[in-house]
Amino acid sequence: MATAPPSALMLLNLAAMGSAEPGRQGLAASVFNTALQMGGAVGLAVVTVVVAATGSTSQAPTTAIVITSAIGLIGAVLLCTSRSLDGLRAIQRSGANPPAP
């Protein structure tokens, strides 16, 4: 369990750097790191506001886990959707027929 977050960050970093052109890898690294920091800050702010709004300190850990799980699920769905759309756009640009479902 302790190795999952670092592994996920490494894979995200590899995906971001692998898709960048050789001359723009520094820019890609900067954008990736900025997005990572901003996402963490905004996520923590959202969780803090919602947990504080519940008013119950005994339910705070459960509420925080549910919120962060929901945010992670939404992010995973958005990532999968955007990757699928990128693949379809690449197929359309190449003029090839998309594979049958």
Secondary structure, 3 states (H helix, E strand, C coil): CCCHHHHHHHHHHHHHHHCCCHHHHHHHHHHHHHHHHHHHHHHHHHHHHHHHHHCCCCCHHHHHHHHHHHHHHHHHHHHHHHHHHHHHHHHHHHCCCCCCC
